[in-house]
Every structure is written in structure tokens, then in C-alpha cells.
Amino acid sequence: MRLDELVKMDLFDISVQVARHFMENGKDRLSFIGMKTIIRQVHMDLGMDAKDSSVADTRTRLVSIGFIWKTTPGDSTLTYYEPGIPSLMNYVVNESLRADVDESLKKKPSVKPRGFKRRL
């Protein structure tokens, strides 16, 4: 399963943000610079190396497993990235939402519930 590959390759958190960007912004493709910017930001958010070589490696690995597709439309010399396997993108986002809900349920309530006091 591709999701297992994303986890083994330590790409799950990055793939979630890339998928959310495509879905939330209604974009069907991102420029080379756009994809680089998203990946770099996620690297920084996660405390990972955000150098060009690390960002390029992450982008290459996302392409290699089909999470994003690298395209050069028509006569263009520009590189774009499109959502790869649509069902995988949806699944990744849904799994991240499920994990968020599971985490929030594990947290202790910030306000202690009050019990009823018995009057004697």
C-alpha cells in the first residue's frame, strides 16, 4: 500500500500538507517554485533541514511513489507538479484528520468536570 511507503519514507506529514494545499486551494497543478515553497515550509515546521538539496530530495521521493506527478505541459519549458494518485491524496488527508481527532480525544479536558455535592 502506498500509505505504508509514505510512512516508511518519512513523508506522511509532508504529503498531508501537499494534499491539503491542492484540495484547499482548488489547484490542479503547482509550479516548481510553488511546490518547493510548500515542501520547504513543511520542513521548517517539522524542524527538518530546509536546504535546497533536502527539499529537492523530498520532492523527488514524492514523485517516485506517484504522490505527485511532474509534468511539462505542451511546448512549455516550465515544470509543474500535479496531484498524483487521487485516492491516495484523499486517503492521506482523511487519515490525518482521523489522527487529529484521536489525539484530541486522548487529551485531558482543560476544565475538570464538577460533581454533584450531596447536601445533608
Residue pairs with C-beta under 8 A, 6 or more apart in sequence:
2 65
2 66
2 67
2 85
2 88
3 12
3 88
3 91
3 92
3 95
5 11
5 65
6 12
6 15
6 65
6 67
6 92
9 61
9 65
11 58
11 61
11 62
11 65
11 67
12 92
12 96
13 42
13 46
14 39
14 42
14 43
14 46
14 58
14 62
15 62
15 67
15 89
15 92
16 92
16 93
16 96
17 38
17 41
17 42
18 35
18 38
18 39
18 42
18 62
18 67
18 68
19 83
19 89
19 90
19 92
19 93
20 93
21 27
21 30
21 38
22 28
22 30
22 83
22 89
23 89
23 93
28 82
28 83
29 71
29 80
29 81
29 82
30 38
30 80
30 81
30 82
31 78
31 79
31 80
31 81
32 78
32 79
32 80
32 81
34 81
35 59
35 68
35 81
36 52
36 55
36 56
36 59
39 55
39 58
39 59
40 50
40 55
42 48
43 49
43 50
43 54
43 55
43 58
44 50
48 54
59 68
59 81
62 68
62 84
63 69
63 70
63 81
63 84
65 84
66 84
66 85
66 88
67 84
67 85
67 88
67 89
68 81
68 82
68 83
68 84
69 81
69 82
69 83
69 84
70 79
70 80
70 81
71 79
71 80
71 81
71 82
72 78
72 79
72 80
73 80
83 89
